[in-house]
Structure formats: C-alpha cells, structure tokens
Amino acid sequence: MLGQRHLLRNEHSLRLMLILVVIVAGTSVIAGMATVAGTRIPVLNPVPALCLAIILVFGLRAWPAVLVGTAAWSAFALSPDEILMVGYSVSVTLATVAGGWGILRYWRVDLTRNAVHNLIVMYVFGALAIAVVMVLVLAPMFALMQDLSLNQSLLLAAWLLAYVILGVTIFLPAVMLMFLRTPRLPKALEAPGPLKGLSARSWILVTLLLVAVHAGLYWTGRDYLAISLRYALLFMLIVGALRFEFRFNAVTLVAVVGYLVFTETALSPTDRVGLELSHMLEMTVIISMGVMASQIISMYRLEGRAALLELRRRSAHDELTGLLNRASFLEALEKAGSTDDGRQHACLYVDVDRFGVMTDNLGLEGGNLMLREIGEVISGGLPVTAVVARLEGDEFAVLLKSCPQATARRVAEELRQRVAGFGFEWQGERLAVTVSIGLVPFRGG
C-alpha cells in the first residue's frame, strides 16, 4: 500500500534518507545534461515525478530527502543565482508534498487494486498539484529576475505549467516501479490477449524503424511529416500496452516519449521560452493523451490480473482461518505422494476435542474465533516446509514434507502440547482446548 512504508526513527531511516537523497540528486544531474535552448531548464525533468513517488511510497516524512536532493543539484547547476536555487528546491519540495498529501489524505492508492482509478488520481491530482505549486513559486521569480511584463509572465507561467505536467505524466508510472511490486500471474493463467502473435522483439524493431524515419525527416528539414509521424510512435505505445507487461510498457514509454520531447525541443531552439508556448501546449496535450491512454490500458490489465490472483487465492484458502482449504491440501498431498523420489513424508490429522459441546456455550461467533486462533497456533510452530489446511468444521490437516516418522511423531506431540497450553479466552473466561492428532507416514511414489 502506498504511503504505508513510513520511515522509522532509527539508523535505518537515516540510511534510507541518504539513499533517497542520492537518487534525487543523481536523477537531477542526468536530467540537467540536456536543457531547453536559452535556459537552464532540463528538456525532460523526471525529478518532480520521482519526488512524488517517494512521498507516496515512504510517506510525508521523506520530504527532507526531496529538499536536500534537489538543493544539491540546484547548488551546482543554478549557481550563482541564489534566489533561483532556493526557489527550485523549495518549489519541488512544496509541490510534491502538497500532491502527495492530497493523494494520501483522500485516496488509499494501491496500483494492484482499483488500478485505473488510482492511476487517474495520481495523474490528475498529482500532476496538477505539482504543476500549480511550482508555477506559483517559480514564475514570479523568473519574471522578477528577467524583468518580464505581465503578458510575458503569464506566457511563462503557462509554459511552466505545461512543462511540469508533461514531465510528471511521462515519468510517474516508470518511477513507481522503482518502489512497487506488481503482481505476477502464473503462465498457466495468462490470458491470450488480443495481440498474442506480437513478440517484444518485433515491437522493438518496428518502433526503432519509426524512430529512424522520424529522425531522418527532421534531419532533412521535413518537420511537418516528422510531427505527423509522432502519432504512429504514440500508437505503438498503445499496441504495447495491449500486449506486454506493465513494466515493459512503462520503460518503453519513457524511451519513446523522451525521444519525441527531446527531438522536438532540441531541434526547435529559441532564446525566448514564451514564444514556444503554443508548441509546448500542443506537445503536452497530444503526448499526455497518448501516454495516459497506454497507461490506462496497462493499469486495466494489471487490475484484472490482481483480481484474478485474489480470486485464485480465495479459491485455494479457507475463508475463516486463511489456511489452505481441503481441495488445495489434497492437491499438495497428491503432489507429494506422486513424486517418485522415495522421500519420507507424513500427514497429520488434527481434530479439536469436544468442539461441538464448547460451541453450544460459545455460540457461532465464539466458535469461529476459537477456530481462527487454533489455526494460528497450529501453523505458528511448524517447519517452514509444512502445508497446513482446515478441512472442514474443527478438522485441520498438516503435511510434513521430507520428514521421517520419528520426527513427525515429535512434531505432532509438540503441536498437541502447544494447543493445550494456549487456552481460549471468551467473555472473561479461559477455556482449555485440546486436540487429538492422527499420523500417517508415506513415501513419494
């Protein structure tokens, strides 16, 4: 769950802070290697998206890492403009904290559940919040430093708004992969998909061919044809979203869109950022729509995969105790017995003594709570390779893999004593609980 990995006040939090500072500063240095002509603004700036991801994953306490990381770069790249140095670091920190606070305050964002809705929340609220705050801080500074008129200042503010939104839209999905685990579906459950015959190699070759043609058109001065080819590259992102994994799509999205933004910005230089406003707005709208379309498709597929995994998990587990159910246990038992390796295994059958009598006094709620706690006691002290299940009612079963009969007897006796010593408390009374255990040794094959 995003925002749940809160930093602890110990030596680990300091080490994590230092790592995050290095990541932010290093990303800023890489982004600062290519700047918009006539300015020191990076052509592609992943830093706001990175900082928002840090706030979402590690909580609002991570704000010092954002501030120090951006300050380290601005002190190097924006010197000697002290006002601009401070403004950039403060604006990024305030913007990402504001966006992260709003998302964590009003939405419990999880990319594996309700993924499409949460992606839109992060895009719309996060990107807009970051863009608005950064513009409110940076635009007046630029206007004062360059002595711009009101009209020029408004043009600059609109340009910065589009610029920040574009950066967050492009980089946020890929940056989140640095911190999140996406669910993986077993190949046996993978759906064929609409483009099953398309391989990743074929997709990459076609995309590289389009990139080569696009670059050639720009090189020969046929800008109008190159701009129209931009739509074909964005269409390839949608094709990839329909066919490939979320991680593949996020990485290729950064590569393709990064190339588009770099070529259209670097090959159309100007000394006045305000004159590029129409081009920046057009590029932001078109690319953002293409990016969001591909990412919504990817998230929709990811959401379906997570739902399928959850359905699979529920079908294999007992709803009351969370242990495996009878069908799953029999499957594990059959698999252990069918493996012709001659290894010794053991199956334990655990039955709660006088459970029916106790439930007459406890009622349904008390009986269910007792079964849950007994399940925790049974599974708590077993070997890590053991398979534990609730068969039905008060009947449990344990599969001890690669376990000699003597060891299995010792494990069964320890289990019986552990249950007898736990005691069950209900409405101020402590009830003694015991179990009877049957043991069946068997060999693989």
N, C-alpha and C positions, 0 to 999 in steps of 0.2 A: 504494500500500500504506500502510495507516495506521501511524503511528509511524515512518515512514521518512524524513520530511522533518525530519531533525534540524537544530537550529539551529547555524549555523556561528559561530565566534568571529571575527567581523569586523563592519564597520559595518552590514551588512545585518541581522545578528542583533539589534543594538540597536534599529534602526528597527522590525523586526518585533515585538520585545518591547513597544515603546511603542504600536504599533497594537493589540496584543492587550490591553494594559492599558486602553486607551481603550474597546475593545469590551466588556470585562468590566465596567468601571465604568459605562459608559453603559447597558448592559443592567440592571445593578443599580438604577440610578436610575429607569429606566422601571418595573421591577417593584415598586419601593418606593412608587410613586404610589398603589397600592391595597393596603391592609393588612387583615388579619383584625381584626374589631372587638375592642377592648380590648387589642390588642398592636401591636407594630411589625413583625410578620411579614407579608411580602407574600402576598397571596391566591394569586398564581401566581408561582413563583420559577424562572425558566429558568436561573439562574446556575450551579447545580451541573451541569446538563446541558451548558451552554456550556463550563465549565471542563474537564469530562471529554472533550469533543470536542477541545479544544485540546491536552490531554495526548496523546490518541490520535493526532492528526494530526502534531503537532510534536515529540512525544517528551517524556520526563520533564524535560528541561532547561527546558521552558516554565513550570515551577512558579513562578518569580518573577513572571511576568505574572499568574498566578492570585492570588497573595498580595497583590501591590500593587493590582490592580484591585478586589478585594473589600475591602481595607483602605481604599481611597479612599472607597468608598461607606459603609462602616460608620463611618468617622470623621465623616461628615456626618450620617447618619441615626440612628445609635445613640448619639451623644454626649448626655450626659456619662458614660454607662455604660462606663467603660474596660474592665472585665472582659468585658462582653458584646461590645464592639468587637473586642478581641483574640480572644475565643473564636470569633466568627463567622468572621473571616478565617482563623484557624488551622484551624478545623474544615473549612471548604470546601477549603482547600489540601490538608490531610492526606487528606481523603476522596477527592478527585478523583485525587490522586497514587496513593493505595492502589488505587483501582479501575482507573486506567489502567495501573499497574504489573502488576497481576494479569492484565489482558487482554493486554498486550503481552508479558508473560513466558510465558504458557501458550497463547496463541492468536495466530496471524497473521491478524488481522482484515482482511478486504477485502470491501466491500459489493458488489462485482461478481463475486465467486466464492464459492460456498457461502454465499450471502447470508442465507438463512433461519437457518442455524445460527449465523452470526456476529451477526445481529440479536438472537437469543435470548441469546447470550453477553453482549452489551453490556447488554441489558435486565436479565437476572437477576443476573449478577456485578457489573456496573457499578452498577446501581440499589441492590442490597443492600449492596455495599461502601460506597458513599457514604452511604447512609442510616444504617448501623450506626455508622460512624465519627463522623458528625455528631451522632448521638444521644448517643454516649458522651462527646463533648466538651461539647455544649450543654445536655443535660438536667440534669447536676449543677449547672451554672452557674445555670440558671433556678430550680432547686429551692432553692439557697442564697440567691439574691437575693430570692425571693418567700417564703422560709421555708415551703416546702411539706412536707407529711407524706410518709411513704413511699408510701402509696397514691396520693396526688396526683402524686407524682414519677413513679410507674410509668405513670399515665394520660398524663402529659405526654410521657414517652418514647415510648409507643405512638402518640400523636398525631403527634409529630415524625417517627417512622419512616414512618407512612403518608403524611405530607405530603411528605417528600423523595422517596419512591418515586414518588408521583404526579407531581411536577414533572419528574423525570428521564424517566419513561415518556412524558409528553406531549411534551417539547421535544427529546429527543435526536435523533430522526430528522430533524426540520427543521433543527436546529442543524448537523448533519453536512453538510447541503447547502451551508453557507457555505464549506466547505473541500474538498469532494469533487466529482469529475466522475462522473456516471452515464452509462453507455453509451447512445448513441442509435442506434436501428435505422433503416435506410433505409425509407421508406414502402412501398417495393415488397415488403419482407419482413415488414411488420407483420401479425400475425395478427388476424383479425376481432374476436375476443373475444366473451364471452357477452352483452354489452350494447352492441353496436355502434351501435344506433339512439339511444342516450342521449347528448346533447350536454352539454358543460360548462355552457352557459347554462341548460339545463333542470334540471340537477342543482342549480345555484346557486339558481334560482328556487324549487324545491321545498324546499330546505334553509332558505332565508330565510322561506318561508311557515311551516315548522315552528317556526323560531325566534320568529316573530311570535306564533304561537299559544301557544308555551311562555311567552313573556314576558307575554302577556295573562292567562294562567291564574295566574301568580304575582301579577300586579298586582291581580287580583280576589280573591285570597286562596284560590284552589283549588290549594293546594300539592300535594295527593295526585295530582291529574290532571297537574300540571306535571312531577312526578317520573316518572310513568309515560311521559310524552312524551319523556323523556330517552332512552329505549331507541330511539325512532324516529330521533332525531338520530344516535345511535351506529350504527344500521343504515345510515343514509345514508353514513357513513364507509366501511362495508364495501362498499356499492354502488360508491362512488367508487374504492375500491381495485381492484375487479374491472374497471373501465372505463378509468380515466385513468392518467396518468403518475405516477411516484413523487414528483416534485417537487410536482405539483398536490395529491396526497394529503397530503403532509407539511404543506404550508401550510394547507390546509383543515382538517386535523386540529387544528392549533394554534388556529385561529379557532373551530371548533365546540366543542372541549373546553374551551378557555379561557373561552368564553361560559358553558358549563354550570357550571364550577367557580366562576366569578365570581358568577353569579346565585344559586347555591345557598349560597354562603358569605356574600355581601354581604347577601342578603335573609333570612338566618337568623342575625342578630347575637347575640353573647353576650359577657359580660365574663369568662367563665371558659372557657379553651380546653379544659380537661379534660372539661367537660360535652358538648362536641361530638365526643367520641371515636367514638361509635357512628356518627354521621353521616359523619365523615371516613373511617372504615374502610369503610363501605358504599360511599361515593363512590369511594374508591381502588380497591376490588376491581372494581366494575362498570365504571368508566371505564377502568381498566388493561386489563381483559379485552377491552373494545371496541377500545381503541387497539391492543393487541397483535394482535388478530385482523386488523384492517385493515392493519397494517404487515407482518404475516407474508404476507398475500396480495400486497401491493405488492412485498415482497422476493422472493417466489417468482416473480413475473412478471419482476422485474429480473434475477434469476438466470438464468431461461430466455432472456432477451434477450442477456445476456452470453455464454451458452453458444452461442447461435445466431451471434453475431458472431465468436466464436472459431472455430466450425466454418466459417464463411464465409471467415475469414482463412486458415485452414489449407487449405481447398479451392482458394484462389487463389494460394498460395505454395508454393515448393519446400521440402520438409521439411528438407533437408540444409543449404542455404545461407540460407534465409529470403527469397530473392528471389522474384519472381513466377514462376509455372510457365508451361509452354508455352500452355495454354489461355487464361490471363489475358493473356499477351503478345499472342497472336493477336487477342484481343478488343480490346486497346488499339490494335494495328496497324490493324485493320479500321475502328475508330472514327476514327482519324486520316486514313485514306485515303478514307473515305466523306464526310467533311465537305467540301462543295463551296465552299471559300474560296480555292483556288488557292495556298495557302501551301506552301513547300518543306519537305519532311521528309527524313529519312534513316534507314535501317535498317542496323545493323552486326551482322554475324555473326562471333562470336569463337570460335575453336577452339584448344584447348591443343595445342601441338606435342608429339609423341611421348609422349602421356599413357599409352597402353597399355604402352609399354616401361617407363616410370617406375613404374607401379603394380605391375608384376611384381616390382620390387625393394622397393617401399614396403609392399605389402600393402593390404588393404581399409581399415584404419584410417588409414594414412598417406595413401592416395589421397583419402579423404573429407576429411581435414584440409586437404590441398592445395586441393581444390575450394572449401572454405569460405573459405580465405584468398584465393584468386584472386577469388572473388566479392566479397569486401570490397575488394580492390584495384580491381576494375573499377568498382564503384559509388561508390568514395570520391572520385574526381576528376572526375566528370561534372557537367554542368549540373543544376540542381535540377529542371528540367522533364523530364529524361531518364527513360525507363522501362527498367529493367534486369530481365532474366529469365535463369534457367537452363533451357534447353530440355530437355536430357537429357544424361547422361554428362558429357563435358567440353565441351559446347557451350553457349555463352552468346549472348544477343542484347541489343542496345541500340536503343531507339527515340529518335531525336533530333528533337523537335518544333520546328517553325518554325526550321529550321537549313539554310542554303544548303549546296550541295555542297562548296564550298571549306572552309567552316567544319567540315563533317562530316569531311573528309579530315584536317584538322588535329587534331580531337578523336580520331580513330581512331589517328593516329600517336602522339599523346601517350599514349593508352591502351596502345599496344603497347610503348612505351618504359617506361612505369610498371611494367607487369608484368615486363618483362625486368630491371628494376632491383630488384625486390623480393626475389627469392631465397627458396627454401623450405628451412627447417631441419628435419631429421628425424634423431633419434638421433645428434646431434652433427655431422651432415654438412649442408652447404649445397648445394642443387641449383639449377641455373639453370633457369628456367622461361620459355618464350617462347610467344607466341600468334600465330596468323595471323588477319587480320581482312578480311572482305569487306564492301563497302559498296554499298548500293543506294539511290540518291536517288529520290524520288517526290513527286508533288504531290497535295494534297487534291482529291478528286473524280475 
